[in-house]
Amino acid sequence: MPSWEGLAAARWQRLPGFRTTTARQWADPAWQIRNSARSVQDLRSILGDLVPDSFYEDLARDQAGSAPMPLGLSPHWLSLIRWERALECPLRRYTLPLHGERRNPPSHPMARPDPLRESVSSPAPGLIRRYPSTVLVLLSHNCPVLCGYCSRMRNRRTGAAPFQPHSRDEALLRSLHAMEPVEDILVSGGDLSMVPMDRLEPFLGSLLDIRSLREIRLATRAPVALPQWVMQPRLLLMLEKLTGEAASRGIRISLQTQVNHPQAITSATVNAVAALKQAGLAEVRNQAVLLAGVNDQPDTMLRLHRKLWLEADILPYYVFLCELLPGVEHWRVPLARAVDIQEELQGMLPGFLTPRFRVDLVGLGKRSLDSRKGHDPILGLHWWRGLPPMLPHGTTHHDATAITAVYPDPLHTLSEEGRQRWQKPWREILSQLPEALQEVPQ
Ligand code: SF4
């Protein structure tokens, strides 16, 4: 068990609202969730005068206007933020954006709440299938920390109700069995740490009955956002039993997390990952998102991946370009900048620890940045072409048709001429570009 007492003086007791919090309370994930900040008012009562009034005012303005996501921050996450330098703190910048940080306009004209069109890749409620061998299962819409660049923000924006545990899970499992062969299941949300244990345990156990299955990936940011969840003896015992049973059936269980900045990795993360490995998890992998003002410097990326590997035993996996969502224009990084950062990391880490930079595209899935087929430098528009991984029913790779998918650079990085051209409806813009772009799935 980690020494939460040891962390106390260093972290949470700096926050006025948690000064009397005991180590026992801090170690309790239910206490963490109950005491999360979900409004500007909550933040005021936790932070007091650690930040000036102008900070709360700017935040309130953002929440009332351009924020695409509600506010949601676990006490543990709040304790990681450097409040004395709140404006510069990278963790604050990507989980608690201020109105003054948004771009004008805050969204690209092509931005939409379902940027990957997951809703049309859903064979059954709660399931998403964009690749032949992998299925994504969504068990919850909740997370210990809510990110403004979340590709499933549509579920939060519409206030979708939490799933009905039993009836929903039985239907999900029936659909998964009917889909065989499925080799890889990613259990996500939202965040797995928000799923009650009484529901999680039988659900994960039932997945082991899928005969074609080879890997279960558990998706959660808990190692950095709610390590208290990981350290629960009941969870670790459940994972130990599950990984043992899975191994006897030739199935690996791994965990996928999201750490975007080295500052998020503390001894609590290190302990959580060690406990997960001890419980039999094969690997803990990281998928970072490239975010302007947070990790868009080669040095930060290098420090992040060295710390993941050397201190936390987390395997660097992907770095994604921020998806084309509403309200994320200030976080997006132009493709050329992402390529530069990728280049600068080459040779700085062992090859198997060098993250793969990817853009996730409608219809085409994850593509390397340098595999684009063309671009328009004035519009800052890049395109990729290829066969969709999920072919239409009855089609083979011999008779399938290639499709094109696009990713635009942020508007503020374009010339005046480029910004002017985006004043037109984007469908009209695409129709005037090379012929293949008229088939862009949107
Ligand atoms: S943790 Fe993941 S699912 Fe949750 S809000 Fe952030 S990006 Fe979305």
Residues whose N, C-alpha, C, O or C-beta is under 5 A from the ligand:
A	BS01	SF4	C143 V145 L146 C147 C150 S151 G189 G190 R221
